[in-house]
């Protein structure tokens, strides 16, 4: 088996490469489905990042279908690899990230929008599927990138402390980086 209980023991890109070249038809199809999931992430993530940066919103007409598509792909991959732990981690990570953001939204509504809450669930599914380490790196990088850019904009006086900055692009970029580099 190519995974372990904590998640993938090697970088995600290498893991997918191993699936594609493993020789087993099930592993080949699982690898191809993960490539499709990556392409879906690239297309939907890019569209959402651009829309959020310009309009400060993350449209449900993109987030909801992307969520369903992602769940379907991950269920198929789980079935093909007989690796229920990965799907369980994905669901737990999606719920954890979404619940954290929902709690922040309830406590202090201007801090995080509901679009970010829904996006966090999808990104948690992706990162959690590949391991808790990938999930943790995705969350950390998202906040780190968002914080650094925000501080940079404040220091250069391009924004004020009351300016709203779209967080979706940082969530997407941090998660993408975690998936590519972890």
C-alpha positions in Angstrom: 0.0 0.0 0.0 1.3 3.5 -0.9 -0.1 5.3 2.2 0.1 5.1 5.9 -2.2 6.1 8.7 -0.9 9.7 9.0 -1.2 10.1 5.2 1.1 9.9 2.2 4.7 9.2 3.2 6.1 11.1 0.2 5.3 14.3 -1.7 1.8 14.3 -3.2 3.1 14.7 -6.8 5.4 11.7 -6.3 2.6 9.7 -4.8 0.4 10.4 -7.9 3.3 9.5 -10.1 3.8 6.2 -8.3 0.1 5.4 -8.7 0.3 6.1 -12.5 3.3 3.8 -12.9 2.4 1.1 -10.4 1.2 -1.3 -13.0 -2.1 -2.1 -11.3 -5.2 -1.0 -13.2 -6.9 0.2 -10.0 -3.9 2.3 -9.1 -3.6 3.7 -12.6 -7.2 4.8 -12.6 -6.9 6.2 -9.1 -3.8 8.2 -10.2 -5.7 9.5 -13.2 -8.6 10.5 -11.0 -6.2 12.4 -8.7 -4.8 14.2 -11.8 -8.4 15.2 -12.7 -8.9 16.4 -9.1 -5.8 18.5 -9.5 -7.0 20.0 -12.7 -10.3 20.7 -11.1 -8.5 22.4 -8.2 -6.5 24.5 -10.7 -9.5 25.6 -12.7 -12.0 26.2 -9.9 -9.3 27.6 -7.5 -8.0 30.1 -10.1 -11.6 31.2 -11.0 -12.5 31.7 -7.3 -9.2 33.5 -6.4 -9.8 36.0 -9.3 -13.4 36.5 -8.4 -12.7 36.9 -4.7 -9.8 39.3 -5.3 -12.0 41.5 -7.6 -15.5 41.2 -6.0 -14.8 39.9 -2.4 -17.1 36.9 -2.9 -16.9 33.2 -3.6 -19.9 32.2 -5.7 -21.8 29.1 -4.7 -22.3 28.3 -8.3 -18.6 27.4 -8.4 -18.0 26.2 -4.8 -20.9 23.8 -4.5 -20.3 21.9 -7.8 -16.6 21.8 -7.1 -17.3 20.3 -3.6 -19.6 17.6 -5.0 -17.1 16.8 -7.8 -14.3 16.6 -5.3 -16.2 14.3 -2.9 -17.1 12.0 -5.8 -13.5 11.7 -7.1 -12.2 11.1 -3.6 -14.8 8.4 -2.9 -13.8 6.7 -6.2 -10.1 6.9 -5.4 -10.8 5.5 -1.9 -12.7 2.6 -3.4 -10.0 1.8 -6.0 -7.2 1.9 -3.4 -9.1 0.4 -0.5 -8.0 3.2 1.6 -10.9 4.4 3.8 -8.5 6.2 6.2 -7.7 8.8 3.5 -11.4 9.6 2.9 -12.0 9.7 6.6 -9.1 12.1 7.0 -10.4 14.2 4.1 -13.9 14.5 5.6 -12.5 15.2 9.1 -10.1 17.9 7.8 -12.9 19.6 5.7 -15.2 19.6 8.7 -12.5 20.9 11.0 -11.4 23.7 8.8 -15.0 24.7 7.9 -16.1 24.5 11.6 -13.2 26.7 12.7 -14.1 29.3 10.1 -17.8 29.1 10.9 -17.0 29.7 14.6 -15.0 32.7 13.7 -17.8 34.0 11.5 -20.4 33.6 14.3 -18.1 35.2 16.9 -16.9 38.1 14.7 -18.9 38.2 11.4 -16.7 40.8 9.6 -13.6 38.6 10.0 -14.4 35.8 7.6 -17.2 35.5 5.1 -19.4 32.5 4.5 -17.8 31.9 1.2 -14.5 31.4 3.0 -16.2 28.9 5.3 -17.5 26.8 2.4 -14.1 27.1 0.5 -12.3 25.9 3.6 -14.3 22.7 3.6 -13.3 21.9 0.0 -9.7 22.8 0.7 -9.7 20.6 3.8 -11.0 17.7 1.7 -8.1 18.0 -0.7 -5.3 18.5 1.8 -6.8 16.1 4.4 -7.0 13.3 1.8 -3.2 13.4 1.5 -2.5 13.5 5.2 -2.7 15.5 8.4 0.7 17.0 7.6 -0.5 18.3 4.2 -3.6 19.7 5.9 -1.6 21.5 8.6 0.8 23.0 6.1 -2.1 24.2 4.0 -3.8 25.9 6.9 -0.5 27.4 8.1 0.6 28.6 4.7 -2.9 30.2 4.0 -2.7 32.3 7.2 1.0 33.0 6.7 0.6 34.3 3.2 -2.5 36.3 4.0 -0.8 37.8 7.0 2.4 38.7 5.2 0.6 40.3 2.3 -1.7 42.2 4.6 1.1 43.5 6.7 3.0 44.5 3.6 0.0 46.4 2.3 -0.4 48.1 5.6 3.3 49.0 5.9 3.4 50.4 2.4 0.1 52.3 3.2 -1.7 50.8 0.2 -4.5 49.8 2.6 -5.7 50.9 6.0 -6.6 48.8 9.0 -10.3 49.0 8.0 -9.7 47.8 4.4 -11.2 44.4 3.7 -8.8 42.0 2.0 -10.1 38.9 0.2 -8.9 35.8 2.0 -10.0 33.2 -0.6 -6.9 33.7 -2.8 -4.6 33.0 0.2 -6.6 29.9 1.2 -6.3 28.6 -2.3 -2.7 29.5 -2.7 -1.7 28.1 0.7 -3.5 24.8 0.0 -2.1 24.5 -3.5 1.4 25.1 -2.2 0.9 22.4 0.5 -0.3 19.9 -2.0 2.5 20.6 -4.4 5.4 20.9 -1.9 4.3 18.5 0.9 
